[in-house]
Amino acid sequence: MATTLKNKKTVVFLHSLPDPWLKKLRADDRVVIRCNKSKKPASDESVQKLVKGADVIVSALNPIGAKIMDAAGEQLKLIANFSAGFDHIDIKEATARGIAVTNTPEVSSTAVAEFAISLILSVAKRIAEADQFARDGRYKFWDPRLMLGLPLAGKTLGIIGSGNIGASVARSCYHGLGMKILYYDIRKNDDLERSTHAYQVSLTNLLKNSDVVSLHCPLTPSTYHLITINHLKLMKKTAIFINTARGKMVKESDLVKALKKKIIFGAGIDVFEFEPKISAQLKQLDNVIITPHCASATEETRIKMGETLYTNIKAFLAKKIPPNLVNVEIKNIIEEEL
């Protein structure tokens, strides 16, 4: 028997997500889909109108707090996040309202790790700067002093956060480039230590002794502005700083100072403190590569993220606990409602 309109769940997409798995959801007679048809994220005012009556909100880095939840109404029971990170969602508020929050963990780890490694190599070898130099017609003759970069083999990589992405970067650099590995994390990573002979150290120790520092921890109140000018001053003048995690963990104005004054050699930055705004001063510097939050951007990864998202929504529709539940503390509440 077909599901009546009254019994259908309204799923609202806050961002255009043109993935193949969406066809499966559209074919599901248990749902009504409402989308933000613009390729740009909707404004707060537009989101509040769009989510009215939503049972499920699909978010892609759109900020979701009490106002959005209020606008949706009491029937809102799932915020399905199209990313591994969920710092843009007020988890505490959602939990207090009995709203499940899910994410798409792990599926983007390989792509982000590969991207971080690409930035490390590109900054060390001054790839972007050399490319622009050649395009500008400034290459007139071979010069043994031209575009001198940094060696990586045998140097030390320091990863801040040794989860899936950080550990993957460490393994690739250890096995591929012969780099020594230091890591800073609140938890000991025995597997990483066994596979790369990594040492767990303090943040200060890591910053002082690493030739490359790569940031891979989640954004939390304790990691907000984790890296400031005082931290950057601890690093070697020949060091490289990489951030493919979250922009707000780095005080961007301090990073600009460090790059301008050559306190560090260079940086590769995919995320920004006031994203999507990027500091005008940062854009003007030659010793930084900036990219538009695209570390996980491969066709395969986006499809896998969509499949994971669909799995979470499908579980909700089937009145089951979503497999990638972020706020696990409401599991009992969900089970009672089911």
N, C-alpha and C positions, 0 to 999 in steps of 0.2 A: 504493500500500500504506500502510495506517495505521501511524503511528509507535507502536512498542511502549512500554509504560510505562517499561521499563528505559532506553530511549533518550531519553525526554523530559527537558526541562530544567525545573527548579523555579524559578519566579519568585516572590519574596516581596515583598509590598508592606508597608512599615512604617507606612503612613498610608492612610486611606480616601481614594481618589481616584475619585469617581463621574463620570468623563468618558465621552463616547460612544465614544472610541477604545478603551476597555478591552474593549468587546464584541469588537473585532477580535482582541485578544490571547486572549480567552477561547475564541474560535472556532478558534484555531491549535492543531492537534493535536500540535504539537511541544513544548507546554508544559503544566506543571501549575502552577496559580496558588494561592498561599497568601496570605491578607490579614489584616492587623490590622483587625478589623471595627469596632472602636471609632472614634468620630470624633475621639477624643483620641489624641495620640502615645503609643505604648507606652513603658513604663518600660524601663530598661536590661536588667533581669532578664527581662522579657517578650520583649524583642527578641532576646536571646540564645537563648531557646527557639524563637522564631518562625523564626529564620534557619537553624536546623540543617538541613544538607543542601541549602542554596540554591545554585543556579548563578548566579542573578542577584538582587541586592537592589535594590529601588526605594526610594530615599530621598527624603523631603521635609523637609529641614532636620534630620533625626534625626542626632545625633552618631554617626559610624562610625569606630572606631579598631581597634586590634589585638584587643581582647577580642571585638568583634562578628565580626571576620574569623576569629578562632580558632573561635568558636562555629559559624560557617557551615561551615567545613571547607575542605580543600584544593581541592575542586571549584569553589569560588566564583571566577568569572572576570570578572564585570561588576557594577559598582555604578552603576546608572543613576539619575542625580539629577534630580529634578523641580523644578529651579530653575536660574537662571543662575549664582548664587554657589555655591561648593563648599567654603567655609572650614570647614564642619562635618565634612568628611571628611579623614582622615589620608592625604593624597595620597602622601606619601613612603612610608608603610607599604604602601599598596596597590601602588605601583610596585615596591617590593622583592619583593612576592609575585607579581608578574606579573598583577595584577588591573586591568582597564581601568576607568576612571572617565569617565563622560560627563555632560554637562549639557544644559540647554535654553537656549542663548544667544539673544539678539536678539529672540525672539518677545515678550518682556515689556517691551522697551525703551520702546515708545510709551506703554503704559499707565503705566509708572513715571514717565516724563517728564511726562505729563499730570497725574499725581497731585502731583508735586513743584511744578509750576506752580500747582496748586490750593492747595497749602499756602502758597506765597509770597503769593498774592492774599488768602487767608483771614487770614493773620497780619497782613499790612500793613493790611487793612481791618477787622480785629478782628471778623470774621464770627461765629465761635463765641461770643465773649464777648457780642456784641450780641444774638445769638439767645437766649442764656441770660438776658440782662437783660430782654428782652421777655417770655420765657416766665414769668419770676419775677414778672411784674406790676409791675416797677419803672419802666416807661415811663409817666410821668404827663403830660409835656408836652415839646414840642420844645425842645431846648437847643443853642445853637450850639457849646457846648463838649463835647457828648456824644459819646463814642466816637470821639475824634479819631484817625485812622489815619495812614498814611504814603503819599505819592505814589510811584509806581514809574516813570512815564514819564520817560525821560531819565536815570534813575539807573544805578548800576553793579552788574551781576551778576557775582559771582565764582564760578566752578565749579571744584571740586576733583575732577579726573578728567574728561577730555574724551573718554570713550568714547561709545558709541551714546546712552546716556541723557543724560549731561552735555551732549553736543553738541546733542541734540534740545531740551533745556531752553534752552540758550543761543540757538539759532535762533528758537525761539518768542518768547522775551523780547526778542530784538533786533528781529525783524520785526513782532511784535505790540504791543510796548510801547515800542519805541524805546530799549531799555536798552543801555548800553555793556557790553562783555564782556571780562572778564579770566579767564584760566584758569591753573591750576597742574597740571602733569602732567610725568612723567618723559620723555614723548615730545612732540615738536612736532606740532601738528595743523594742517597746511597748509590742509586743506579748511575747517576751522572758521574759520581766519583769513581765508580768501578770502570766505566766505559771511557773516561777521558783523563783520569788521574786529577780531577778537579779538586780545588781546595775551597772550602767554605770560609769566608773571611768577613770582617766588618766592612761597612760601606767605605769608611775612611781608608782602610787598607787597600780595598779594591781600586778606589780612585787614584791613589798614589802610585800603585804598581802596575796598572794596566796600560797597554798601548792603544787598545780599543775598548771603549765602554759602550755596551748595548743595553738599552732599557726594555724590560719585558714583564714588568709586574702590573697588576690591575690598579686602576685609580680608586683610591679609598681616601677617607679623611686623613689617614696617616701618611699617605704617599703624595698628597697634594703639595706641590712645590718641593718635592723630594730633592730636586737638583736646583741649586741657586749659585750665585757667583762664588760663594765660599767653597762650595763643592767643586766647581770648575777650576778654581785656583789650586786645588789639591792635585789636579791632573798634570801629566807631563806636557811640556810645550809641544811635543811631537805626537800627542794623543788625539784620537778621533772619538767623537761622541755620536751615537746613533739612537734615534727614538722612533720606533714603529708601534709604540704602545698607546699612550694617551698624552695629549699636549699639556694638560694642566699639571702634570707631574714635574714640568720644567718651567721655571720662571723665564719666560721668553726674552724679556728685556735684558736679563743677566746673560743669557746665551749670546745675544747680540754683542754685548760688551766683551765677552770672552773671545769671540771670533774677530771682532774689530781690533782688539788689542793683541791678537795672536797669543792669547793665554793658552789656547789649544790650537792644534794644526788645522782641524776642520770638523765638519759635522754633516750628518745625513739625517734629515728630518721629514717624516711623513705625516706627522700630526702636530697640531698647533694649539697654543693656550686659548686663543679666542677664535677657534675654528668656526666658520671657514675663512675668517679674516687672518691674513698673514702679515706680520710686521713689515712695513715698507723698508725698514733698515735691513731686515733679514734678506729681503729680495735683492738688495743691492750688493751683497757680499759675494765674493768669488769663492771663498773657502767653505761654502755650504751648498749642499744639494737639497732642494726642497721639492717634495712631491705631494699631490693632493689626496692624502689619506687613501692610497690605493694599494697598500701592501698586500692585501688579500685578493686583489682583482685579477682572477683568472676565470675563464668560462667554467671550468670544471669545479672550482671552489664555489662559485656563486650557485651552481646547480645543486651541489651537495648541501650548501647552507639552506637552500629552498626546500630540499627534501627533508632536512632535519626539522625545519620550521613546520612543514606539512605534517610530519610525524607527531609533533607536539599538539597541533590543532586537532588532528585526527583522533588522538587519545582523549582530548577534552570532549570532542563530539560523541565519542563512544563511552563517555562517563568513566574514564580511567585516569589515573595519575599520569600527567605528561612526563615522559622520560627525562627531559632536561629541565626539571623544576629548579629554579634558583632559590626561591624562599621556601626551603624544605620544612621550615617550622610550621607551615600551615597545612602540611600533608594530612594531619588528623582531621582538620576542618573540612578539607576537600573530600576525604573519605566519608565523613558523616553526611555531607550533602549528596554524595553519590548514592 
